[in-house]
Amino acid sequence: MIDYLNYSAEEKGEYKGVKGLFRLEEFEVEAIDILTHKGDGNPLLNPNRSVTPGVYTRLVFISEDGSFNRVIMSDTPAERKDHTDFFNRAKGRVLVGGLGIGLCIEQLIYKRSKSDRPKQLVIIENNPAIIRLMTPYFIEWTEVLVVQADVFKWSPDSCKPSVKYPFDSIWMDIWDEISDRNEAEMTTLARKYTHWKTREGYFGCWARAECKWMRDIRKAAQEKNGKVVKRLMNNKVGKTMMPSVYSNIVIPL
Ligand SMILES: C[S@@+](CC[C@H](N)C(=O)[O-])C[C@H]1O[C@@H](n2cnc3c(N)ncnc32)[C@H](O)[C@@H]1O
């Protein structure tokens, strides 16, 4: 749980062209909610991403007319697990794409000892409402700089001299769902940011292995390549995916 947040903050803004309200809120997950959940959180459907009962924080968007709502980010165990590789490897000058609820900030600044913190943590976020909502909570951490920009267009040269590069660790977390469509964007970002990273530095994207896996299994299914589908279903990533992912794969007759 992110324990330094005020759980009841709200901000008006726009999400993917729709006007509405961003709300930062605490929510409770009870055991019965988990078992009736149709998605990832249900341990009967997916033991690897299930949510344990407890109190969590989430950032939701609700459209003005109430017809659409979306959880943009939460601090459930699956989200923390998805960030483990990055949290373990982040050091020195760190760049993050996507502010969300600032889970990265909590892990890298708030929970670490001073000597272990990154010396610079730059976060690129394109949504001004999310920046307005979140930045008051970590204003005291001078290592954190939030820049309002699109990760696909931003260049660190536009923030000289406050932003110094090359970065030692870069983490892109701009997606709100795991999908094979994300993989092409991840490749674009990996190419773009390689220029601003140290040679031995780390570049990672949220749930990239899963997105690649989805892309590969869809392709194999479309090509009716049963051998590859079977191999992918049984590999390390395949064993963590929900059975419902398979039903989304359209196999032409
Ligand atoms: C899943 S959340 C990020 C979670 C965050 N890493 C954390 O630790 O809480 C995705 C965020 O990326 C932002 N975003 C989406 N597309 C973006 C883009 N092209 N450039 C910058 N930020 C973007 C969204 O507004 C949202 O705040």
The ligand as an SDF file (V2000), in Angstrom:
LIG
                    3D

 27 29  0  0  0  0  0  0  0  0999 V2000
    0.0350    2.3920  -15.9060 C   0  0  0  0  0  0  0  0  0  0  0  0
    0.3060    4.0750  -15.6020 S   0  0  0  0  0  0  0  0  0  0  0  0
    1.9760    4.1580  -15.0320 C   0  0  0  0  0  0  0  0  0  0  0  0
    2.2330    3.6240  -13.6690 C   0  0  0  0  0  0  0  0  0  0  0  0
    3.4510    4.1800  -12.9890 C   0  0  0  0  0  0  0  0  0  0  0  0
    4.6730    3.6970  -13.5960 N   0  0  0  0  0  0  0  0  0  0  0  0
    3.4610    3.9360  -11.5010 C   0  0  0  0  0  0  0  0  0  0  0  0
    4.5120    3.5380  -10.9710 O   0  0  0  0  0  0  0  0  0  0  0  0
    2.4440    4.1670  -10.8420 O   0  0  0  0  0  0  0  0  0  0  0  0
    0.4910    4.7280  -17.2340 C   0  0  0  0  0  0  0  0  0  0  0  0
    0.7700    6.2170  -17.2410 C   0  0  0  0  0  0  0  0  0  0  0  0
    1.3750    6.5630  -18.4790 O   0  0  0  0  0  0  0  0  0  0  0  0
    0.8220    7.7830  -18.9350 C   0  0  0  0  0  0  0  0  0  0  0  0
    1.0180    7.8390  -20.4060 N   0  0  0  0  0  0  0  0  0  0  0  0
    0.2950    7.1910  -21.3550 C   0  0  0  0  0  0  0  0  0  0  0  0
    0.7970    7.4420  -22.5830 N   0  0  0  0  0  0  0  0  0  0  0  0
    1.8580    8.2770  -22.4010 C   0  0  0  0  0  0  0  0  0  0  0  0
    2.7860    8.8950  -23.2960 C   0  0  0  0  0  0  0  0  0  0  0  0
    2.7210    8.6970  -24.6290 N   0  0  0  0  0  0  0  0  0  0  0  0
    3.7540    9.6850  -22.7770 N   0  0  0  0  0  0  0  0  0  0  0  0
    3.8320    9.8970  -21.4410 C   0  0  0  0  0  0  0  0  0  0  0  0
    2.9730    9.3300  -20.5400 N   0  0  0  0  0  0  0  0  0  0  0  0
    2.0080    8.5280  -21.0040 C   0  0  0  0  0  0  0  0  0  0  0  0
   -0.6350    7.7230  -18.4700 C   0  0  0  0  0  0  0  0  0  0  0  0
   -1.2380    8.9910  -18.4230 O   0  0  0  0  0  0  0  0  0  0  0  0
   -0.4720    7.0760  -17.0900 C   0  0  0  0  0  0  0  0  0  0  0  0
   -0.2490    8.0280  -16.0730 O   0  0  0  0  0  0  0  0  0  0  0  0
  1  2  1  0
  2  3  1  0
  2 10  1  0
  3  4  1  0
  4  5  1  0
  5  6  1  0
  5  7  1  0
  7  8  2  0
  7  9  1  0
 10 11  1  0
 11 12  1  0
 11 26  1  0
 12 13  1  0
 13 14  1  0
 13 24  1  0
 14 15  1  0
 14 23  1  0
 15 16  2  0
 16 17  1  0
 17 18  1  0
 17 23  2  0
 18 19  1  0
 18 20  2  0
 20 21  1  0
 21 22  2  0
 22 23  1  0
 24 25  1  0
 24 26  1  0
 26 27  1  0
M  CHG  2   2   1   9  -1
M  END
$$$$
